[in-house]
Amino acid sequence: MVFFYQTVPDKILSSMILSRFSEIYLLIKRGF
């Protein structure tokens, strides 16, 4: 996990996390 984190740029990793978080947020917002 640490090795994978070191090989992936921070921008790509952060964008992936933000996109996933936004998808979960939209699902929760749509649920309620």
C-alpha angles and dihedrals in degrees: 000000000000092000091050090050091051093050095049118074117245093238094056092044093048092047090051091050092047093049092049092046091050091051092051090046092052091049092051092045091049091047093056 
